[in-house]
Amino acid sequence: MQDVPVPKYYVLKKAIIDMIDAAKPAPNEPIMSEREMVDKFNFSRITVRKAIDELVREGYLYRVQGKGTFVLDGGIAHDLYSLSSCTDDIVRYGMKPSRRIISASVGVPDTREGRLLRLSPDEPVFRLERVYYADGVPINYTTTYLPYKYIKGIERFNFEAASLYETLKKEYCVELTKSTRTLEAVSVKGGAARYLEMDDGAPIIMFRAVTYGRIRGGAEIPVETFESAYRTDKFKFFIEQVGQQRKG
């Protein structure tokens, strides 16, 4: 039987994994640059990049635009059944959360947001655009829409310091009850790529949701819709499933 030649990038992948295993670097520690790998292993830049791309997809490494390639730790995990915020998840994993406000304004919603929030065309929304960080590393880029008629004056709060959900609860008596969510694997581009410090075309998870709640004990209504672009190299989603107990 004729031996099938092993692709060069596969050989390099194994060499990089062996190198990581031998050095036992700490999570988030940088590995050598692509140029250094070209010189060390005598492979082309294309082969080196393909090997690194594979290792990024497989969860060994992650890239930060303009900074290099790093060893991936376990990442931050979020239970899809939970209504906890991204900030709560970051704190739970022992990291320092921070937020950057890109924009905050009151205006007329697009058709999609108005429909999801059950608003008439002339009813305004509060639009909040933010980037979330964990230990200074961008985790997600989120645009949130809330029906302004229930939260008038909310634009006065500084949501770099204040929690949106805590503000809704304490200042507007909003009790969150449930959320419908969808996830889609897409390629990042434009402003999202810039805010997340990723290359255009890199894989991300686009997370879309409508959150429902009760205001001062009233009927359950949609109180929020948002889109979040998550870095897949730093954030993981999971669902905890519990088996049904059999009777008898």
Buried (B, 14 or more C-beta within 10 A) or exposed (E): EEEEEEEBBEBBBEBBBEBBEEEEBEEBEEBBEBEEBBEEBEBEEEBBBBBBBBBBEEEBBBBBEEEEBBBBEEBBEBEEEEBEBBBBBBBEBEBEBBBEEEEBEBEEBEEEBBEBBEBEEEBBBBBBBBBBBBEEBBBBBBBBBBBBEBBEEBBEBEBEEBBBBEBBBEEBBBBBEEBEBEBEEEBBBEEBBBBBBBBEEBBBBBBBBBBBBBBEEEEEBBBBBBBBBBBBBBBBBEEEEEEEEEEE
